[in-house]
């Protein structure tokens, strides 16, 4: 017998709160990269997506074009 019960839907306020919580979490994770010398926006946010949180050997070093990611951070 097919399930005909209505599927739960999120309200507009619940969606807004969820997006805000995600942005706050993403910002908190990005701040770890700024402590390692990376630009806050957009570089730190991108590094959260591509590398997660920084390990002790990861960070950014000054390059002529701006801070660049390295896995040999001192």
C-alpha positions as MATLAB code, in Angstrom:
seq = 'XXXXXXXXXXXXXXXXXXXXXXXXXXXXXXXXXXXXXXXXXXXXXXXXXXXXXXXXXXXXXXXXXXXXXXXXXX';
ca = [
       0.000    0.000    0.000;
       1.538    3.379   -0.984;
       2.397    5.847    1.721;
       0.016    8.785    1.341;
       0.955   10.608    4.535;
       2.075   14.175    3.920;
       5.832   14.670    4.028;
       7.086   17.098    6.665;
       8.028   20.487    5.251;
      10.216   23.135    6.761;
       8.666   26.519    7.373;
      10.279   29.634    5.984;
      11.565   30.593    9.442;
      13.095   27.147    9.953;
      14.909   27.430    6.615;
      16.241   30.887    7.500;
      17.472   29.684   10.891;
      19.141   26.639    9.300;
      20.964   28.810    6.748;
      22.104   31.228    9.467;
      23.403   28.364   11.629;
      25.329   26.960    8.651;
      26.844   30.369    7.862;
      27.866   30.899   11.490;
      29.490   27.457   11.575;
      31.253   28.045    8.256;
      32.530   31.405    9.528;
      33.830   29.801   12.723;
      35.733   27.202   10.706;
      37.080   29.871    8.326;
      38.531   31.831   11.251;
      40.968   28.958   11.837;
      42.470   29.647    8.419;
      42.781   33.386    9.047;
      44.843   32.582   12.143;
      47.216   30.809    9.738;
      47.720   33.882    7.518;
      44.990   33.335    4.909;
      42.632   36.027    3.637;
      39.299   35.802    5.431;
      37.063   36.201    2.377;
      37.040   34.297    0.026;
      40.208   32.246    0.614;
      39.426   30.988    4.133;
      35.878   30.017    3.186;
      37.137   28.104    0.142;
      39.814   26.338    2.186;
      37.146   25.114    4.618;
      35.386   23.465    1.677;
      38.539   22.049    0.092;
      40.653   21.146    3.156;
      38.417   21.354    6.234;
      40.103   22.803    9.295;
      43.845   23.525    9.118;
      46.351   21.016   10.451;
      49.506   22.261   12.170;
      51.456   22.113    8.884;
      48.817   23.901    6.752;
      48.410   27.639    6.285;
      49.102   30.501    3.893;
      52.397   32.172    3.083;
      52.925   35.551    1.472;
      53.359   35.472   -2.285;
      53.609   38.435   -4.686;
      49.963   37.875   -5.685;
      48.796   37.551   -2.058;
      48.659   34.782    0.551;
      48.808   31.302   -0.978;
      47.974   27.907    0.569;
      50.852   25.684    1.631;
      51.088   22.387    3.474;
      54.564   23.349    4.746;
      53.362   26.151    7.033;
      55.731   27.206    9.797;
];
